[in-house]
Amino acid sequence: MIVVGAGIVGLACAWWLQCRGHRVLLLDPALADPGTEDRDPGGLERSGSRAALGVLMADSFHRDRGRAWELRQRSLDLWSQWRHALEQRGHPIPYRAGVLMLAANDAEEGRLVALGARKRALGLPLELWDRQRLEPLQPTLPQPSLAGLHSGRDGQLDPTATLAALAADAQERGLARKPEAAVALQAHQGGWRVDLAGGGREQAAWVVLANGTTAGALLDAVPATAGRWALEPVLGQALELELAAPLPASWPGTVVWRGLNLVPRPDLEGGRRLWLGATLEPGDRADPDQLSGLRQLGGAAPDWLRGAQVVRHWQGLRPRPIGRPAPLLELVAPGLLLAAGHYRNGLLLAPASATWVADQIEA
């Protein structure tokens, strides 16, 4: 079978299928140079996976039923299993537990209180932190912080290390890779033929499209699928900061302030590096005003954050479905699966997406 796209979802699908005993060919031009793939001279990461922050918000998701909720819960459990399996095979993934969502006004506090109550009724360990618990935290949180909801099961995976671990273990299991772009699909001899940018062709009984916004373009050329699974890019800018002093061990993990994430890097010793992101900018052009607002947390950045040194700025494109909820997990036609459009949650939802793909193939 063929998996198109070597982002986190495509790699997860390829790795899991290899684990299940299938022979998989992974197609993506990014495979030509793992160190610089998909990055243009302006620093734009065309792969949303390589621009991700790796935050896993499953228990703290604002819903507690439905497809999106079930996918998040399944993925959170699977990530725990997958990290253990990969570590046992010599491919550990840095991980930091904990997500703290902050409320800046009475309305936000009310929503956090209600969310926490609903999740605790389901037996999930979410804790409401009042101002008295938040105020002693050092360095100081963005202000005003009236309350916080802490999720101990949620956390953050290092995206680059996750991609590398899945890729390395999949290759050890026999994954075939070809650094070329798929440019056309055609039903062929009971399966599918994939035409490649270099002029070659590959064919298989099953094809999995996990190649972000370009998946829609491939499907547009397949009879009866044109326009049914449209995807649009949403650009996100992010920063890596170096702090004057390391974050203490008591820091509560990823801190979410009005939709923006302050993410301590889990893969570096010393605790002085922090990721800050990400903006939501429809299209593929970065807005410098959005970056300035991110840097200052909309005017709420505490002094220690304002004084941090910017060591890296990057931006990536995240595929958002048009007119449909994310993600798109669809049996498009016999032998043709779509696993794309994960928008801001590709890393979180990769395991549930991969197991869904395997279930379709093995049904």
Helices and strands as residue ranges (DSSP letters): E 2-4, H 8-19, E 25-27, G 29-32, E 44-45, G 49-51, E 55-56, H 67-88, E 95-103, H 106-121, E 126-130, H 131-134, E 147-157, H 159-172, E 176-178, E 182-188, E 191-196, E 201-204, E 207-209, H 214-220, E 231-242, E 254-257, E 260-264, E 273-277, E 281-282, H 288-295, G 297-299, H 303-306, E 309-321, E 328-333, E 336-340, H 346-362
